[in-house]
């Protein structure tokens, strides 16, 4: 008896439409995911800086220190008053650059004054019939409320002049006698670098230009000597100000310096 030949079934052709729809859904989902990640990275830089923060730098007597007096642009014509934030940041950046150049830790002023033109909303207290010292104290705020000192120290080692480390440096420099402190005035940073007698001092007490600190960096038009960009200090804002800046940038697009002046 002849057996019938097995019938060859024709393969069914699957419609490509469901597969295309699935691929489109996956592509759209990935697009939304990457967009959300990009938005977070672009605008919430305060949290990323906090999470990636290195351990705070430990300062010791093995380091060498540079001191530019306890007020920005002082001694000089701005001791009792103060210039705008841009002016003061230029002066402070100049001091930071010298610390880099000399491979020393900068002793930063613990307070920065806010120009009355930037305090027209009365954020800082105003006193009538007060002494120049009282007016300056009333118009100033803590440096670490403006800038992240640990974050700055990742680029330029700094301490504040009201810190325990600074008091230890002062007491130690007095015990060292002639090897403790070098009082310097009228010398350029190049002179301090090239003269080896200054390299062994624990502390260099620097008297800068009586006009403004940034006059020590008056060759800034020569781009090859610029060590820190103009954006350095605004990018070193204290954490609370960075969070406020995130929100302000989203709302207006203005910079930290503009926000601080307001």
Phi, psi and omega in degrees: 000127182284134178270136180294144177292140179299131179285130177275115179280135178285133179296139179283136177272120178283141179288132181284352186294312179300321180296319179296320179297318179298316180296323178296318179298316179297318181297318179295319179297317178295322179299315178296321181296312180293326178296318179295320179294319180295320179297317181295316181292327184284326189246337182256059183286344181294318181289322181294321178295323180292318182290326183270004183300133175282170176297143181301138181294138178261122180263148182211179178286353176281344177277164174247148190234152179232128183238126180246038178074167193272000176224142177294135180065028179227138004289156182148193187284351183252021182291318183270338177238183178213155178274183180289172183298319180298318178298312182292323178295324176297319179292315180294321178296325178297317178295320178297320179295323178293323177298320177297314183299321182268358182057050180232162175273128180276132173270103184275147171304142182278351179223153175229133181276151180251121181302137180307330179295336179261006181237029184290351177263005174072030179294319176264151183291148176242136182242142177259142179058036179261158177288167180299322180295316180293321179295319180294315180297322182288333183262012181244164177221162184298135181300321182284356171274345178260319186234150177274103187295320179295323179292319176299320184293343175291338177253313179230118179298128180221152168227162178264152184280010171243014183272160177296326179299317181296319178296324177293319179298317181298312182295321179292320181297326178291325179290331181283347178066233185294339180269359185276307187231135171250116178271119190238135175209135176081007178256148176276160179298328178296321178298318180294328181285317187280333180276109186295342182294338180275342187290338183269351180288138176295322186223131170255116179267103191263128170256110185276184181302133178290349177283300177196150179303321187293351175295338175291346178243036187292351176268025183295344176293340174277100189298339182289341182263356181282119182264330181236132180288163179299335182277358187299303184295317175302330179280353180260023184302148176300157188302316180297322179288327177295320178296316178297323180293320175307312182292321181291321178297320179297323185278322189233335184083006180278156184279172177299317182299319178295317180297318181295321180294329180282000000 
